Structures are given as structure tokens and as C-alpha cells.
Amino acid sequence: QVQLVGSGGGLVQPGGSLRLSCAASGSISSINAMGWYRQTPEKQRDLVATITTGGSTDYADSVKGRFTISIDNAKNTVYLQMNSLKPEDTAVYYCYADLRVAGLHDDSWGRGTEVTVSS
């Protein structure tokens, strides 16, 4: 069983910064990639950013230049540094991992952490 435990959400004013982190643990054979998605009550769950264990990244257009994703392969932990936050970044952020358990492919999700950008 795999667990993804995220932290770092909260309330921040527009223009502020937050750093999310998410650690994967359990019976993991290997990790291909990790990332973050976000969801609001009005929208589906959308990609924010992903990163492979090799360091290749992908960002949603709306966060390019403001958010930076990084990964610590030794700790199975992914980070999302969010700068210049806007009210439209308000959402529940979900950690994601593309990994292998006992050699079989598995997609795992964290429970979600709330980010609220408001004055």
C-alpha cells in the first residue's frame, strides 16, 4: 500500500507565497513521476505541474513563471513552490505519483491540501 502525505497549504494574501510538499511511502518499487493537480467546486481536477524522477517538468500555462516543482528522489518527496499567488489559485491541491508497486504500474493520490488566496 502506498501513502501520499501532503502539507503546506493554508491562507495567503494575493502576491504571497506558499510551499507544498508531498512524501510518498509504502511498498514502492520505483517512482516514474510526481506532481500536483488542483480542483475547485466549479471545475474538474486540472494539472498544475508534474516532474519526472529525471527532472523533466510540465506546467499548466496559468502557473508558468510563478510556480516551481522539484523532487527529492532520495526522500520520494515532491515540492511545489508557489509565488505571486492569485485568488484564482484558490483550490484543493492534490499530490499525485506515477509509480510501481511490486513491479506493477500504480497511480496514487494524496488526500488534498487547501490553498486559499484572499485578502
Secondary structure, DSSP 4 states (H G I P E B T S, - for coil): -EEEEEE--EEE-TT--EEEEEEEEES-SEEEEEEEEEE-TTS--EEEEEEETT--EEE-GGGTTTEEEEEEGGGTEEEEEE-S--GGG-EEEEEEEEEEETTEEEEEE---EEEEE--
